[in-house]
Amino acid sequence: MPPKKKQTKTSATIAVKNILAAIQTIDKNASINTAVYFSAALEYVMAEIIEKATIVATMRGSSEISPADITEAINTDSGLKDLLAKNMDQRTPEK
């Protein structure tokens, strides 16, 4: 039996200063707290998508997440679909 691959967990972190700069192009008075909260929400949504896409990829027998896995993960989760549907291209990427 071949040895199992060691799985590593990675975390996606959003640079708060970049978020603040983007927000301040819209509202010059935006505070750092706004950027911190927005960054945390963005990280949470990204983690949910990656977690669900990992499950989809595993179910199709792959150890890598494809764009199609991400699309399927979003489309099968009603909360993510409602949140992101307006911004997603409705075509399904090839696997």
Buried (B, 14 or more C-beta within 10 A) or exposed (E): EEEEEEEEEEEEEBEBEEBBEEBBEEEEEBEEEBBBEBBEEEBEBBEBBBEBBBBBBEEEEEEEBBEBBBBBBBBEBEEBEEBBEEEBEEEEEEE
